[in-house]
Structure formats: C-alpha cells, structure tokens
Amino acid sequence: MYAVIETGGKQYRVQEGDVITVEKLDVSAGDDITFDKVLLMNDGEKVQVGTPILESAKVFGTVVENGKSEKVIIFKYKSKKDYRKKQGHRQPYTMIKIESLSAEGKPAPKKVVEKPAAEAVVTEKPAVEKKAAAKKATEEKPAAKKATAEKKPAVKKAAKPAAKDAE
C-alpha cells in the first residue's frame, strides 16, 4: 500500500515505515502529524486518484527530527573584473516517519512493543566475555612487538664490526 502526498510544494511517494525529509514544518520532534493532501492512494488492488486530492484519505506520521541539510556553496565570479562572491546555504528540513495510511481518514492503532526483562540479562554476559577476550588480545600484541624489536638491534651490531674488519 502506498500513497502520493503533497507538502511544501513537492510530492512524495510514501508507504508505511518510510522516513522522508520534507521542507521545514512548524512542529517539534516527537509530535504526530497528519497529511490531508493525498493525491493518490494504492492499496494493491484498487488505485484511487484525486481530483486534485482525495477528501477522505489521510497519511499519519511522527516527526523524527528538525535540522539543516549539508552546506551548498554559491560562488559567483566574473573574469577580469575582480568580482568574486562566496555564499553558503543550509536548507532547513523536517524528517518524518510514516506510521500509517488510511483511505477512510482513521488512524491505525499504534503498536506497543515491550522488551522482556530476560533478554536484558542475556545480553550482559557476552559483553563481559568480549572484554576478557579483548584484554587477552592486547596482552599478546605487545609481546610480539618486543620480539621483533630485539632482532633489529642485534642485526645492526653484527653488521658494524664486520665493516670495520673489512678495512
């Protein structure tokens, strides 16, 4: 199931679980948002096309974050005229996670996910084992480096007296 919505003068094809970045909206992170301008709704069997919008269809989402996009550099230059102008711009955006689509305008019930306490206990034991394995690995590495360090000076000392004897 997917829908085409309009917001900020642009059109977006969305489905449940999508995270979209739209022009900045006046909402804060964590708020619920409803898109009323649904241009098209497809449920897999039937396609509804609005003229220009579907009156009863709605798309429900949650605001993930508000932020600014990457900086775009605008550089104006005219050759031989000593004219250079550098300007940067960061476009503000709102990131939205699409929760549900509805042709009737009623939101789907929210899913509540609970983590059992037994899983939390199981995840702690491997972390301790990983730390012990990391300690063993760090203890072995310096020993190997010391062995190679001892070989190098021995070769240099042996080479110097041989050069003096050759003279």
MDTraj code that builds the backbone (N, CA, C; nanometers):
import mdtraj as md
import numpy as np

residues = "MET TYR ALA VAL ILE GLU THR GLY GLY LYS GLN TYR ARG VAL GLN GLU GLY ASP VAL ILE THR VAL GLU LYS LEU ASP VAL SER ALA GLY ASP ASP ILE THR PHE ASP LYS VAL LEU LEU MET ASN ASP GLY GLU LYS VAL GLN VAL GLY THR PRO ILE LEU GLU SER ALA LYS VAL PHE GLY THR VAL VAL GLU ASN GLY LYS SER GLU LYS VAL ILE ILE PHE LYS TYR LYS SER LYS LYS ASP TYR ARG LYS LYS GLN GLY HIS ARG GLN PRO TYR THR MET ILE LYS ILE GLU SER LEU SER ALA GLU GLY LYS PRO ALA PRO LYS LYS VAL VAL GLU LYS PRO ALA ALA GLU ALA VAL VAL THR GLU LYS PRO ALA VAL GLU LYS LYS ALA ALA ALA LYS LYS ALA THR GLU GLU LYS PRO ALA ALA LYS LYS ALA THR ALA GLU LYS LYS PRO ALA VAL LYS LYS ALA ALA LYS PRO ALA ALA LYS ASP ALA GLU".split()
xyz = np.array([
    [0.0848, -0.1174, 0.0000],
    [0.0000, 0.0000, 0.0000],
    [0.0890, 0.1232, 0.0000],
    [0.0605, 0.2171, -0.0899],
    [0.1357, 0.3413, -0.0933],
    [0.0442, 0.4569, -0.1291],
    [0.0963, 0.5775, -0.1061],
    [0.0196, 0.6981, -0.1358],
    [0.1144, 0.8043, -0.1880],
    [0.0592, 0.9016, -0.2580],
    [0.1351, 1.0184, -0.3015],
    [0.0762, 1.1370, -0.2284],
    [0.1619, 1.2062, -0.1495],
    [0.1158, 1.3219, -0.0716],
    [0.1855, 1.4468, -0.1213],
    [0.1276, 1.5608, -0.0879],
    [0.1870, 1.6892, -0.1236],
    [0.2124, 1.7678, 0.0038],
    [0.3353, 1.8187, 0.0181],
    [0.3700, 1.9061, 0.1287],
    [0.4886, 1.9919, 0.0879],
    [0.4861, 2.1167, 0.1249],
    [0.5960, 2.2071, 0.0922],
    [0.6140, 2.2307, -0.0562],
    [0.5049, 2.2187, -0.1343],
    [0.5138, 2.2405, -0.2776],
    [0.5750, 2.1246, -0.3536],
    [0.5958, 2.0113, -0.2875],
    [0.6550, 1.8946, -0.3513],
    [0.5655, 1.7731, -0.3277],
    [0.5836, 1.6708, -0.4098],
    [0.5061, 1.5480, -0.3974],
    [0.5983, 1.4340, -0.3567],
    [0.5503, 1.3480, -0.2665],
    [0.6287, 1.2367, -0.2144],
    [0.5471, 1.1085, -0.2225],
    [0.6119, 1.0008, -0.2687],
    [0.5502, 0.8685, -0.2687],
    [0.5903, 0.8026, -0.1375],
    [0.4922, 0.7667, -0.0555],
    [0.5201, 0.7137, 0.0781],
    [0.4461, 0.5832, 0.1012],
    [0.5012, 0.5029, 0.1922],
    [0.4345, 0.3832, 0.2415],
    [0.4717, 0.3671, 0.3876],
    [0.4061, 0.2753, 0.4562],
    [0.4299, 0.2574, 0.5994],
    [0.5760, 0.2237, 0.6262],
    [0.6325, 0.2913, 0.7266],
    [0.7705, 0.2662, 0.7656],
    [0.8718, 0.3558, 0.6968],
    [0.8323, 0.4301, 0.5937],
    [0.9253, 0.5199, 0.5244],
    [0.9638, 0.6364, 0.6137],
    [1.0859, 0.6840, 0.5963],
    [1.1321, 0.8061, 0.6624],
    [1.1629, 0.9043, 0.5507],
    [1.0883, 1.0159, 0.5472],
    [1.1059, 1.1135, 0.4401],
    [1.1554, 1.2453, 0.4986],
    [1.2250, 1.3216, 0.4143],
    [1.2742, 1.4532, 0.4517],
    [1.1969, 1.5548, 0.3692],
    [1.1228, 1.6422, 0.4379],
    [1.0396, 1.7404, 0.3703],
    [1.0853, 1.8808, 0.4092],
    [1.0302, 1.9802, 0.3404],
    [1.0587, 2.1192, 0.3761],
    [1.0181, 2.1429, 0.5210],
    [1.0858, 2.2343, 0.5881],
    [1.0659, 2.2572, 0.7310],
    [0.9202, 2.2875, 0.7636],
    [0.8680, 2.2124, 0.8624],
    [0.7327, 2.2336, 0.9132],
    [0.7422, 2.2870, 1.0557],
    [0.6399, 2.3568, 1.0993],
    [0.6402, 2.4170, 1.2326],
    [0.5902, 2.3161, 1.3362],
    [0.6677, 2.2105, 1.3591],
    [0.6377, 2.1069, 1.4582],
    [0.7681, 2.0687, 1.5271],
    [0.7567, 2.0134, 1.6466],
    [0.8776, 1.9720, 1.7184],
    [0.8940, 1.8207, 1.7096],
    [1.0139, 1.7725, 1.7424],
    [1.0441, 1.6300, 1.7339],
    [0.9553, 1.5509, 1.8288],
    [0.9048, 1.4377, 1.7813],
    [0.8185, 1.3517, 1.8617],
    [0.6699, 1.3781, 1.8419],
    [0.6342, 1.4891, 1.7780],
    [0.4930, 1.5207, 1.7545],
    [0.4352, 1.4321, 1.6440],
    [0.3034, 1.4098, 1.6505],
    [0.2330, 1.3384, 1.5446],
    [0.1875, 1.4400, 1.4411],
    [0.1860, 1.3983, 1.3156],
    [0.1480, 1.4885, 1.2070],
    [0.0565, 1.4132, 1.1106],
    [-0.0388, 1.4850, 1.0517],
    [-0.1334, 1.4265, 0.9577],
    [-0.1253, 1.5023, 0.8260],
    [-0.1131, 1.4298, 0.7162],
    [-0.1120, 1.4904, 0.5835],
    [-0.2488, 1.4702, 0.5218],
    [-0.3186, 1.5811, 0.4913],
    [-0.4525, 1.5761, 0.4344],
    [-0.4500, 1.5791, 0.2814],
    [-0.3452, 1.6354, 0.2233],
    [-0.3371, 1.6466, 0.0776],
    [-0.2818, 1.5163, 0.0191],
    [-0.3688, 1.4182, 0.0053],
    [-0.3320, 1.2888, -0.0535],
    [-0.3803, 1.2912, -0.1980],
    [-0.2862, 1.2798, -0.2914],
    [-0.3196, 1.2896, -0.4330],
    [-0.3565, 1.1544, -0.4931],
    [-0.2989, 1.0450, -0.4393],
    [-0.3211, 0.9125, -0.4942],
    [-0.3084, 0.8112, -0.3819],
    [-0.3904, 0.7083, -0.3854],
    [-0.3844, 0.6021, -0.2849],
    [-0.3956, 0.4689, -0.3581],
    [-0.2995, 0.3776, -0.3315],
    [-0.2998, 0.2458, -0.3931],
    [-0.2927, 0.1436, -0.2808],
    [-0.3920, 0.0533, -0.2750],
    [-0.3938, -0.0483, -0.1701],
    [-0.3550, -0.1858, -0.2237],
    [-0.2996, -0.1931, -0.3437],
    [-0.2587, -0.3200, -0.4021],
    [-0.3601, -0.3761, -0.4998],
    [-0.4875, -0.3492, -0.4770],
    [-0.5936, -0.3968, -0.5659],
    [-0.6582, -0.2807, -0.6405],
    [-0.6759, -0.1707, -0.5696],
    [-0.7511, -0.0585, -0.6235],
    [-0.6681, 0.0692, -0.6137],
    [-0.6691, 0.1485, -0.7192],
    [-0.5976, 0.2761, -0.7209],
    [-0.7003, 0.3880, -0.7213],
    [-0.6885, 0.4780, -0.6232],
    [-0.7776, 0.5943, -0.6162],
    [-0.6955, 0.7173, -0.6515],
    [-0.7443, 0.7940, -0.7484],
    [-0.6757, 0.9154, -0.7905],
    [-0.7650, 1.0332, -0.7582],
    [-0.7071, 1.1337, -0.6901],
    [-0.7850, 1.2504, -0.6511],
    [-0.7975, 1.3510, -0.7633],
    [-0.8996, 1.4388, -0.7494],
    [-0.9200, 1.5457, -0.8470],
    [-0.9320, 1.6794, -0.7773],
    [-0.8345, 1.7465, -0.7272],
    [-0.6929, 1.7093, -0.7271],
    [-0.6523, 1.6259, -0.6053],
    [-0.7343, 1.6247, -0.4971],
    [-0.6973, 1.5456, -0.3790],
    [-0.8110, 1.4517, -0.3411],
    [-0.7763, 1.3481, -0.2638],
    [-0.8774, 1.2572, -0.2094],
    [-0.9252, 1.3159, -0.0772],
    [-1.0539, 1.3388, -0.0648],
    [-1.1098, 1.4068, 0.0526],
    [-1.0979, 1.3229, 0.1799],
    [-1.1228, 1.1930, 0.1723],
    [-1.1275, 1.1111, 0.2935],
    [-0.9924, 1.0488, 0.3295],
    [-0.8971, 1.0469, 0.2388],
    [-0.7689, 0.9800, 0.2643],
    [-0.6760, 1.0675, 0.3470],
    [-0.6010, 1.0019, 0.4368],
    [-0.5035, 1.0723, 0.5205],
    [-0.3812, 0.9844, 0.5403],
    [-0.2680, 1.0514, 0.5658],
    [-0.1429, 0.9828, 0.5960],
    [-0.0965, 1.0332, 0.7317],
    [-0.0638, 0.9398, 0.8210],
    [-0.0235, 0.9740, 0.9571],
    [0.1242, 0.9443, 0.9764],
    [0.1920, 1.0352, 1.0457],
    [0.3351, 1.0172, 1.0691],
    [0.3781, 1.0793, 1.1996],
    [0.5057, 1.0581, 1.2331],
    [0.5662, 1.1134, 1.3539],
    [0.6924, 1.1870, 1.3140],
    [0.7138, 1.3038, 1.3731],
    [0.8320, 1.3837, 1.3426],
    [0.9525, 1.3215, 1.4113],
    [1.0554, 1.2882, 1.3340],
    [1.1778, 1.2300, 1.3886],
    [1.2717, 1.3403, 1.4341],
    [1.2981, 1.4394, 1.3472],
    [1.3875, 1.5490, 1.3840],
    [1.3682, 1.6680, 1.2916],
    [1.4114, 1.7828, 1.3395],
    [1.4233, 1.9032, 1.2590],
    [1.5717, 1.9331, 1.2486],
    [1.6176, 1.9744, 1.1322],
    [1.7603, 2.0012, 1.1181],
    [1.7892, 2.0807, 0.9930],
    [1.9196, 2.0865, 0.9606],
    [1.9641, 2.1551, 0.8403],
    [2.0421, 2.0574, 0.7548],
    [2.0265, 2.0702, 0.6234],
    [2.0960, 1.9807, 0.5315],
    [2.2412, 2.0249, 0.5148],
    [2.3141, 1.9533, 0.4301],
    [2.4535, 1.9864, 0.4037],
    [2.4645, 2.1249, 0.3412],
    [2.5795, 2.1896, 0.3646],
    [2.6000, 2.3246, 0.3122],
    [2.6223, 2.3202, 0.1616],
    [2.5577, 2.4136, 0.0925],
    [2.5756, 2.4312, -0.0507],
    [2.6492, 2.5629, -0.0696],
    [2.7568, 2.5625, -0.1472],
    [2.8359, 2.6825, -0.1708],
    [2.7916, 2.7457, -0.3026],
    [2.7587, 2.8744, -0.2967],
    [2.7242, 2.9516, -0.4153],
    [2.8407, 3.0451, -0.4400],
    [2.9102, 3.0293, -0.5521],
    [3.0276, 3.1110, -0.5820],
    [3.0046, 3.1818, -0.7141],
    [3.0013, 3.3145, -0.7076],
    [2.9827, 3.3947, -0.8283],
    [3.1170, 3.4564, -0.8641],
    [3.1495, 3.4578, -0.9944],
    [3.2805, 3.5009, -1.0385],
    [3.2695, 3.5610, -1.1774],
    [3.3342, 3.6745, -1.1955],
    [3.3421, 3.7342, -1.3283],
    [3.4893, 3.7548, -1.3603],
    [3.5319, 3.6958, -1.4699],
    [3.6736, 3.7033, -1.5043],
    [3.7131, 3.8452, -1.5438],
    [3.8348, 3.8810, -1.5073],
    [3.8982, 4.0083, -1.5424],
    [3.8292, 4.1294, -1.4806],
    [3.7371, 4.1115, -1.3897],
    [3.6653, 4.2249, -1.3298],
    [3.6856, 4.2326, -1.1789],
    [3.7674, 4.1451, -1.1224],
    [3.7947, 4.1413, -0.9784],
    [3.6643, 4.1304, -0.8976],
    [3.5763, 4.0418, -0.9447],
    [3.4484, 4.0215, -0.8771],
    [3.4368, 3.8749, -0.8366],
    [3.4342, 3.8540, -0.7082],
    [3.4149, 3.7197, -0.6534],
    [3.3210, 3.7314, -0.5349],
    [3.2225, 3.6419, -0.5286],
    [3.1274, 3.6448, -0.4182],
    [3.0998, 3.5012, -0.3758],
    [3.1294, 3.4691, -0.2512],
    [3.1090, 3.3347, -0.1994],
    [2.9998, 3.3399, -0.0942],
    [2.9038, 3.2483, -0.1081],
    [2.7913, 3.2450, -0.0159],
    [2.7555, 3.0997, 0.0120],
    [2.7223, 3.0696, 0.1374],
    [2.6826, 2.9341, 0.1736],
    [2.5359, 2.9310, 0.2152],
    [2.4754, 2.8125, 0.2029],
    [2.3341, 2.7980, 0.2404],
    [2.3091, 2.6574, 0.2924],
    [2.2371, 2.6487, 0.4035],
    [2.1937, 2.5194, 0.4580],
    [2.0421, 2.5213, 0.4670],
    [1.9779, 2.4352, 0.3904],
    [1.8319, 2.4319, 0.3846],
    [1.7757, 2.3600, 0.5068],
    [1.6822, 2.4220, 0.5803],
    [1.6202, 2.3520, 0.6936],
    [1.5224, 2.2448, 0.6448],
    [1.5113, 2.1360, 0.7222],
    [1.4221, 2.0265, 0.6846],
    [1.3556, 1.9688, 0.8089],
    [1.2511, 1.8896, 0.7857],
    [1.1845, 1.8116, 0.8897],
    [1.1828, 1.6671, 0.8429],
    [1.2305, 1.5759, 0.9278],
    [1.2339, 1.4339, 0.8932],
    [1.1139, 1.3663, 0.9580],
    [1.0363, 1.2930, 0.8783],
    [0.9112, 1.2338, 0.9247],
    [0.9108, 1.0841, 0.8961],
    [0.8667, 1.0063, 0.9956],
    [0.8491, 0.8610, 0.9780],
    [0.7003, 0.8364, 0.9555],
    [0.6668, 0.7710, 0.8446],
    [0.5274, 0.7432, 0.8099],
    [0.4805, 0.6238, 0.8926],
    [0.3756, 0.6453, 0.9724],
    [0.3223, 0.5409, 1.0599],
    [0.2129, 0.4587, 0.9908],
    [0.1164, 0.5279, 0.9271],
    [0.0076, 0.4535, 0.8641],
    [-0.0575, 0.5363, 0.7529],
    [-0.1240, 0.4651, 0.6636],
    [-0.2005, 0.5246, 0.5544],
    [-0.3463, 0.4833, 0.5737],
    [-0.4376, 0.5759, 0.5454],
    [-0.5777, 0.5432, 0.5646],
    [-0.6622, 0.6048, 0.4538],
    [-0.7421, 0.5218, 0.3883],
    [-0.8318, 0.5711, 0.2846],
    [-0.9580, 0.6311, 0.3458],
    [-0.9917, 0.5898, 0.4692],
    [-1.1117, 0.6393, 0.5365],
    [-1.0833, 0.7584, 0.6269],
    [-0.9575, 0.7894, 0.6525],
    [-0.9231, 0.9026, 0.7386],
    [-0.9084, 0.8666, 0.8847],
    [-0.9135, 0.7380, 0.9196],
    [-0.8986, 0.6951, 1.0588],
    [-0.7585, 0.6391, 1.0786],
    [-0.6870, 0.6827, 1.1818],
    [-0.5514, 0.6308, 1.2031],
    [-0.5542, 0.4869, 1.2520],
    [-0.4531, 0.4116, 1.2127],
    [-0.4399, 0.2744, 1.2601],
    [-0.3942, 0.2762, 1.4050],
    [-0.4339, 0.1776, 1.4856],
    [-0.3893, 0.1770, 1.6251],
    [-0.2381, 0.1614, 1.6333],
    [-0.1778, 0.2323, 1.7276],
    [-0.0324, 0.2281, 1.7436],
    [0.0093, 0.0957, 1.8059],
    [0.1220, 0.0442, 1.7588],
    [0.1748, -0.0819, 1.8102],
    [0.2646, -0.0515, 1.9291],
    [0.2448, -0.1251, 2.0382],
    [0.3265, -0.1093, 2.1576],
    [0.4201, -0.2286, 2.1661],
    [0.5500, -0.2023, 2.1697],
    [0.6497, -0.3086, 2.1754],
    [0.7159, -0.3052, 2.3121],
    [0.7081, -0.4160, 2.3843],
    [0.7700, -0.4256, 2.5164],
    [0.8829, -0.5269, 2.5111],
    [0.9938, -0.4935, 2.5758],
    [1.1072, -0.5848, 2.5802],
    [1.1014, -0.6648, 2.7088],
    [1.1097, -0.7957, 2.7015],
    [1.1104, -0.8763, 2.8226],
    [1.2397, -0.8537, 2.9021],
    [1.2294, -0.8680, 3.0338],
    [1.3442, -0.8469, 3.1212],
    [1.4475, -0.9578, 3.1042],
    [1.4080, -1.0760, 3.0609],
    [1.5002, -1.1889, 3.0444],
    [1.6037, -1.1601, 2.9363],
    [1.5673, -1.0892, 2.8314],
    [1.6619, -1.0579, 2.7250],
    [1.7715, -0.9640, 2.7736],
    [1.7388, -0.8731, 2.8616],
    [1.8372, -0.7780, 2.9121],
    [1.9467, -0.8494, 2.9899],
    [1.9130, -0.9537, 3.0643],
    [2.0116, -1.0290, 3.1417],
    [2.1034, -1.1065, 3.0486],
    [2.0495, -1.1645, 2.9423],
    [2.1282, -1.2446, 2.8495],
    [2.2294, -1.1575, 2.7752],
    [2.1941, -1.0352, 2.7408],
    [2.2852, -0.9500, 2.6641],
    [2.4038, -0.9028, 2.7466],
    [2.3962, -0.9024, 2.8783],
    [2.5065, -0.8552, 2.9604],
    [2.6214, -0.9555, 2.9656],
    [2.5967, -1.0842, 2.9640],
    [2.7016, -1.1853, 2.9768],
    [2.7993, -1.1845, 2.8595],
    [2.7565, -1.1774, 2.7343],
    [2.8538, -1.1745, 2.6252],
    [2.9425, -1.0499, 2.6298],
    [2.8945, -0.9396, 2.6818],
    [2.9753, -0.8178, 2.6901],
    [3.0945, -0.8411, 2.7819],
    [3.0764, -0.9145, 2.8918],
    [3.1860, -0.9445, 2.9835],
    [3.2860, -1.0361, 2.9149],
    [3.2380, -1.1335, 2.8400],
    [3.3264, -1.2251, 2.7694],
    [3.4069, -1.1522, 2.6628],
    [3.3455, -1.0550, 2.5955],
    [3.4150, -0.9789, 2.4928],
    [3.5280, -0.8968, 2.5547],
    [3.5043, -0.8389, 2.6714],
    [3.6077, -0.7601, 2.7383],
    [3.7256, -0.8476, 2.7768],
    [3.6985, -0.9680, 2.8255],
    [3.8063, -1.0589, 2.8633],
    [3.8860, -1.1000, 2.7395],
    [3.8192, -1.1248, 2.6296],
    [3.8883, -1.1612, 2.5056],
    [3.9719, -1.0448, 2.4547],
    [3.9221, -0.9226, 2.4688],
    [3.9965, -0.8047, 2.4253],
    [4.1221, -0.7860, 2.5097],
    [4.1139, -0.8120, 2.6392],
    [4.2307, -0.7999, 2.7269],
    [4.3372, -0.9016, 2.6872],
    [4.2981, -1.0251, 2.6571],
    [4.3932, -1.1279, 2.6166],
    [4.4623, -1.0885, 2.4866],
    [4.3869, -1.0328, 2.3935],
    [4.4431, -0.9938, 2.2650],
    [4.5445, -0.8810, 2.2818],
    [4.5166, -0.7847, 2.3706],
    [4.6097, -0.6740, 2.3915],
    [4.7349, -0.7214, 2.4641],
    [4.7238, -0.8210, 2.5480],
    [4.8414, -0.8729, 2.6180],
    [4.9337, -0.9449, 2.5206],
    [4.8814, -1.0132, 2.4203],
    [4.9630, -1.0869, 2.3251],
    [5.0329, -0.9945, 2.2269],
    [4.9711, -0.8867, 2.1860],
    [5.0269, -0.7978, 2.0849],
    [5.1582, -0.7329, 2.1299],
    [5.1719, -0.6751, 2.2496],
    [5.2992, -0.6143, 2.2872],
    [5.4121, -0.7158, 2.2947],
    [5.3844, -0.8394, 2.3327],
    [5.4878, -0.9422, 2.3398],
    [5.5451, -0.9680, 2.2011],
    [5.4630, -0.9703, 2.1003],
    [5.5097, -0.9943, 1.9642],
    [5.5945, -0.8776, 1.9160],
    [5.5591, -0.7552, 1.9504],
    [5.6349, -0.6384, 1.9086],
    [5.7729, -0.6377, 1.9729],
    [5.7853, -0.6773, 2.0988],
    [5.9137, -0.6777, 2.1680],
    [6.0097, -0.7753, 2.1020],
    [5.9606, -0.8877, 2.0570],
    [6.0464, -0.9873, 1.9934],
    [6.1062, -0.9323, 1.8645],
    [6.0304, -0.8610, 1.7861],
    [6.0816, -0.8035, 1.6615],
    [6.1770, -0.6887, 1.6917],
    [6.1526, -0.6138, 1.7992],
    [6.2404, -0.5022, 1.8346],
    [6.3774, -0.5532, 1.8763],
    [6.3866, -0.6671, 1.9416],
    [6.5141, -0.7217, 1.9851],
    [6.5966, -0.7707, 1.8670],
    [6.5359, -0.8189, 1.7622],
    [6.6083, -0.8711, 1.6471],
    [6.6774, -0.7597, 1.5692],
    [6.6146, -0.6462, 1.5543],
    [6.6707, -0.5387, 1.4733],
    [6.8043, -0.4872, 1.5276],
    [6.8171, -0.4522, 1.6571],
    [6.9468, -0.4030, 1.7031],
    [7.0558, -0.5095, 1.6927],
    [7.0224, -0.6349, 1.7096],
    [7.1218, -0.7408, 1.7009],
    [7.1803, -0.7465, 1.5603],
    [7.1001, -0.7264, 1.4587],
    [7.1484, -0.7303, 1.3209],
    [7.2390, -0.6114, 1.2953],
    [7.2046, -0.4941, 1.3462],
    [7.2847, -0.3743, 1.3241],
    [7.4210, -0.3871, 1.3909],
    [7.4264, -0.4390, 1.5131],
    [7.5534, -0.4527, 1.5842],
    [7.6453, -0.5502, 1.5119],
    [7.5894, -0.6539, 1.4592],
    [7.6702, -0.7530, 1.3887],
    [7.7244, -0.6956, 1.2585],
    [7.6507, -0.6087, 1.1958],
    [7.6931, -0.5532, 1.0675],
    [7.8063, -0.4523, 1.0856],
    [7.8089, -0.3755, 1.1934],
    [7.9105, -0.2723, 1.2125],
    [8.0510, -0.3305, 1.2307],
    [8.0709, -0.4293, 1.3182],
    [8.2070, -0.4831, 1.3322],
    [8.2564, -0.5486, 1.2026],
    [8.1707, -0.6048, 1.1254],
    [8.2129, -0.6671, 1.0009],
    [8.2667, -0.5599, 0.9050],
    [8.2069, -0.4407, 0.9056],
    [8.2531, -0.3338, 0.8195],
    [8.3905, -0.2842, 0.8651],
    [8.4169, -0.2779, 0.9954],
    [8.5463, -0.2325, 1.0466],
    [8.6554, -0.3342, 1.0124],
    [8.6256, -0.4618, 1.0174],
    [8.7237, -0.5640, 0.9858],
    [8.7597, -0.5625, 0.8374],
    [8.6707, -0.5227, 0.7529],
    [8.6961, -0.5208, 0.6101],
    [8.7982, -0.4139, 0.5743],
    [8.8094, -0.3086, 0.6542],
    [8.9034, -0.2008, 0.6244],
    [9.0407, -0.2427, 0.6594],
])
top = md.Topology()
chain = top.add_chain()
for i, resn in enumerate(residues, 1):
    res = top.add_residue(resn, chain, resSeq=i)
    for name in ("N", "CA", "C"):
        top.add_atom(name, md.element.get_by_symbol(name[0]), res)
traj = md.Trajectory(xyz[None], top)
